[in-house]
Amino acid sequence: MPDFDNASAVQFRERVRIRLAAMNTTQADLARDHGMSPQALSDIISGFPNVHYRSVEKLSAMLHVEPAWLIGGDPRDAIPNAEEVLDG
């Protein structure tokens, strides 16, 4: 996993918040909808970047975004084929 600083962790949490708002759901509801306790999801979000990459992948799937975007990648990495949609 790349080296992350505090700014990356803040951006990660902000991107989670953005996706939750876009999905019109709460962190607790998202966790329950995916068979996870709200505390377990909170631990993943608050623990970034010191969490296993599989946890980031699972959270990305739950939020319907690419892991690369969630951990700070280009906004075009947010959804598959975004470049085709944006440029097309």
N, C-alpha and C positions, 0 to 999 in steps of 0.2 A: 504494500500500500504506500502511496506517496507520503511525503512529509507534510503534515498539516499544522497550521498555527491556529491561534485563537480566532483570528478573522475567518478562517475556513469553517470552524465550528459554528460561529455565529451565522455564517451564510448557509450552512447546512440546515440549522434550525429554522432560519427564515424561509428557506425553500420548502421545508416540510409544512410550515404554517401557510404558505401561499397555496400549496396543493390541497391542504385540508379545506381552506376557504373555497377554492375552485370546485371542490367536490361537495361543498356544503355539508361537511361532516365535522365531528369533533375527533380529537385524538382518542378519547375513550371509546367512542362508537366505532372508529376504524379498527381499533384493537379487538373489540368484541366481535365485529363482523368477520374477522379473520382468525377467530379462535385463540386469541392471545389476551393475556390480562393487560389492562391499561397500564399497570406498573411495569410490565415487561417492555411494552412499547416506549414508555417514558424513559426507561433505562437505556434503550438503544439510542433514542434521540439525545438525551442529555449526556450520554457517554461518548458520543462521537468526538474525536476520531479514534478513541480507544475501544472500539468494538470490532468484532470479526466482520470481514467483508461480506460473508453470507448474510449477516444481519442487515447490512446496507442493501444487499440484493433483495431480500425479502421485503424490506420497507419500500424499496423502489417499486416492486411489483404491486404492493398494496396501494401505492399512490399513482400507479399507472404512468410511471416515468422511467427513464433510463438511469441506472446507477451513476453514470458519468456526470449527468446533469445534477443529480442530487448532491454529489460531493464537490461540486463547484465548476463543472464543465460549462462549455458554451451553451447558451439557451437553445441553440438548434439541436443540442443533444437531448433535450427534454423528452421528445417523443420520437418513435421510429419514423423514418421518412420525413422528418420535419423540413429538411432542405427542399424536398420535392414539393411539399405543400406550400412552403413560403415562397419558393421561386417559380412555382408552376402556375 
